[in-house]
Amino acid sequence: MSMPFYVNPEQLMLDRAEFARKGISRGRAVVVLRYADGIAMVADNHSTTLNKVSEIYDRIGFAAVGRYNEFEALRVAGIRHADLRGYAYDRSDVTARSLAGAYSAQLGAAFSGAEKPFEVELIVAELGESSADDVLYRVSYDGVITDETDLAVIGGDVEHVAERLRAGFDPQASLDEALAAARRALGSSSIEAAVLERGTGRRRTFRRLPRQEARRG
């Protein structure tokens, strides 16, 4: 009778974390930042059809890096979660906090118990009635949630991108100025961008920017 192969649990978690981080680091970065009239989500993305930033619900946006098939499945699951909660209770009960918690549970369970962890990292952004009420959550491959204040960066070369973005960051900047700061931080002209914009009078605040508008400023 053969003996089962033993792996130190701590080493197993370290190996799984390293596996997930390598997959994520191969993806081009995404930045999410506040500006005067809302929240901008900007991705270094050469594809014009495979989106990294999307709408989840009325005032909630989603940004992701890593394996496309994995974060696309998470995006769809988030929409279903939001629709069900909004239908069962009220649209105002759908929040970035509840959505980030759901993503955290799913990513954490996969990290600790599935055959392989998700190779993704996410940002869930919610537009508030005022800038003081804006919310940004970064959710890591292991389910850890970080509450960001003004900006968040995920993907490859995070430290350098975040450093460049903070150097030119102004939460009261115009949209064009915010897009220009994001482009400089990403170091790319292949930009996918969308905004959650305040003061439009629309229930749904998400707007995807045409590529030419994303390159302005």
Summary of the structure (lengths in Angstrom):
residues: 217
radius of gyration: 17.9
end to end distance: 69.6
largest distance: 70.5
contacts: 705
relative contact order: 0.21
helix: 41%
strand: 25%
